[in-house]
Amino acid sequence: MAIAQAALNDSERYDGVARFLHWAMFMLVAAQFTVAWTMPPIEWGTEPEILINLHLSLGVLLMMLVIARLAWRLTHAVPPPVAGTPAWQRWVAELTHFTLYALLLVLPLTGWAAASARGWAVTLFGIFRLPGLVPEDARSGFKAGDMHADLLSWALLALVGLHVAAGLYHQFVKRDGVLQRMLPRRR
């Protein structure tokens, strides 16, 4: 069943705020991975420099957007599933979204804990400073940093890849309008 973008009515689309938050978070996650892959390795004695501080600030901004997006989602209805979507696909989509939200909250928290354990200032682009999440030299902060870099970031990357692949599958194989629900309207 092919659904043209224009054929979607407002109840079948995410609202403008949800779409904005979705794409802003996508851009921030892409920026975070780009910065993370280009910043120097974090080892014992590493001092934060421009790219590390940028990574920390982007993490704070991402955490703020995730909280805003969760608040929006909890207070605003989402479009119903596309008619004919099998129950297993709806379940996988819900599980994927839940896990994406969880990772997008846990990743900044583990990064913040790791920075706190190193005694680094965590700020939002120097505008305000967050308090330390754990005491300096806290073993839990260093373990959080290991989980941040070695497990959680890769899990997020894999889930984002799955999410993108599912969107493309719906767009080009099923042609069922699922992707258009989150795209900006065409004029």
Secondary structure by P-SEA (a helix, b strand, c coil): cccccccccccccccaaaaaaaaaaaaaaaaaaaaaaacccccccccccaaaaaaaaaaaaaaaaaaaaaaaaaccccccccccccaaaaaaaaaaaaaaaaaaaaaaaaaaaaaaaaccccccccccccccccccccaaaaaaaaaacccaaaaaaaaaaaaaaaaaaaacccccccccccccccc
